[in-house]
């Protein structure tokens, strides 16, 4: 009887571990690719616009006088 328990215990433990692993390893729903693509496009457009602004900034723009409005 002890031999039988000794042989069945690892089998039962292995089955419990396998079932638990397979239940916990379910695939999570993925985000639609359309949303990811849209976010990437918006990010790239923002990066491009910021780059253009940075490259257009030169010494003459930096030294221009600023218009100051006085509240009277």
N, C-alpha and C positions, 0 to 999 in steps of 0.2 A: 504494500500500500504506500509506503514511504517512497519507493522508487517511482511509482506512478505519479505521486504529487510532485516529486522532483523533476520529472520529465514534462509535466503539464504546466507547471508554474512559468517557466521561461516562454512557453508557447503563448500562454494567456497574456503575459506582460508584453510580448512582442506584438500581438494583435491589438491590444489596447493602445500601445504607442503608435502603431501604424494608422489606426482609425483616428486617433487624436491629431496626428500630423496631417492626414488627408483632409480632415474637417477644418483645420486651421489654415490650410494652404489654399483656400479658395481664391480665385482670381477676383480682384476688386474691379468694379466697373471703371473703365477708362473714360477720360474726358473726350468729347468729340474733337476730332482733328480740326474742325472748322474754327472752334474757339481758340485753340492753340495757334493756328495759322494767323488768325486775325490779330491776336496779341503780339505775335512776332512782327507782323507787318507794321502795326502801330509803333512798336518799339524801334524798328529800323527807320521809320519816317522821322521819329523824334530825334534819333541819333544823327540822321542826315541834316535835319534843320539846325540842330545845335552846332554841327560841324561847319555848316555854311555861315552861320552867324559868327563863329569864332574866326574863320578865315577872312571874313570881310572886315574884321576889326583891325584898324591900322593906326598909325601915329596921328594922322590928321583927324580921325574920328575921336581919338583919345584926347586931343588937345582942343577940340571944339568947346566953345563957351556953352554953358548950360543955361537954359532959360529959367530964371527964378521968378516966381510970381509972389508979389508981396500982398499980403492981406491988409487992406486999409479999413 
